C-alpha cells in the first residue's frame, strides 16, 4: 500500500470513469477507499461535488449518487468529479464526527498526511481533489435537531470579486433561501481553504437531517439549476416548491442573530422557518427541567427579522443555540469589515 494518498484511476479520461481515492492507513485504522466518479466532457467548468462530510447528514450522499445516474447523458462540457461520501466511518456510524478519532472533518482542512484518520482524509482531499476544481458544491444537511429550509450557504469573503461570484452561484440554486452567514471564525473549514485559493465554494444545506422524498426532490432540483447556471448541462431552471410556495430570497445572518437558551431545559418552538417576525414576537418557550420551582421562559425576537433556522424541539443546555435569525442581504456589507459587493448581481 502506498504511503501517500492517491487515485486509482485517471480522472482525465474522456467520458465516465470510476475508481477510488485511497486514504492511507495509520495507527488508528486501515486504509480507506472513497468511491470517485469523473465525468469528463472536455473544455469547460471544472466542478467538484462532495457529500457525506458529516455522517448524520445523508441527503448529500443520496443526491450525489443520483447525479451519477443522470449526469453522464445530460452533461455537455467540462468536467465534474463526484465523491458521494467523504467520511465513510462517520456515515456508517450516523455520526457527525469520525468515530475513530472524534474529529469533525469540516474543521480539519487542509489536514495532515501523518495525522489521525480525519486529518488524513482532509489531506487527501486537499492535495488530490481540490486542485482539480474551480467550483465546489459541498452537500450537507443542517443536522437532525434543527428545522432549516433548503438553502445555499456561503460565508463572507474578503475578496469582493470572489464574494460576488460566490453569491451569484449560490443564488443559482434557486433554493428558498440563499444565506450569507457570518460564522464564528472557525479554522479548518473546507470552504475557507477553497476560497483562500480563489475557488467558488457553495455549501448546500437542507432540512433537519431526515431523508424524505420531497426534500430530496428539492435538493436535486437545486443542484440541477446550479449545473445549468455553470453551463455544464442544458435545461430550464425551476424554482422548487417549499411549503406550497415557489420563491427564493437572499439573506444574511450575524453571530448576534443566534438566539441562545438562558437555562437548560426543553425548547418548544413557536414559529417556523422563513417566518417574518417583529421585535418582541415569540420565537419559542424554554421549559426548565425543574417543573415545580422554575417558570417557563419566553424567547422573543430582539429585532425585526426572518427565522432561518429553529431547533425542532429538543433538550438544550444553557447558552445553546435555539434559533437563527436573518435579514435581507445588504450587498455592500457581506463581512464585518463591510467589503463592497458588485451591485450588478442579477438573480438569473
Secondary structure, DSSP 8 states (H G I E B T S, - for coil): --SS-EESS-TTSSEEEEEEEEE---SSS--EEEEEEEEE-SSS-EEEEEE-SSTT--HHHHHHHHHHHHHHHHB-SSEEEEES-S-HHHHHHT-SS-TTT---GGGSTT--TTS-HHHHHHHHIIIIIGGG-SEEEEE----TTEEE-SEEEE---SSHHHHHHHHHHHHTT--SEEEEE-----TT-HHHHHHHTT-EEEEEE-TTS---HHHHHHHHHHHHHHHHHHTSB--------BTTB---EEEEE-GGGEEE-SSSEEEEE-S-TT-EE-TT-EEEEEEES-TTT---EEEE-SSSEEEEEEE-SEEE-TT-EEEEEEEE--TT-SSTT-----TT----
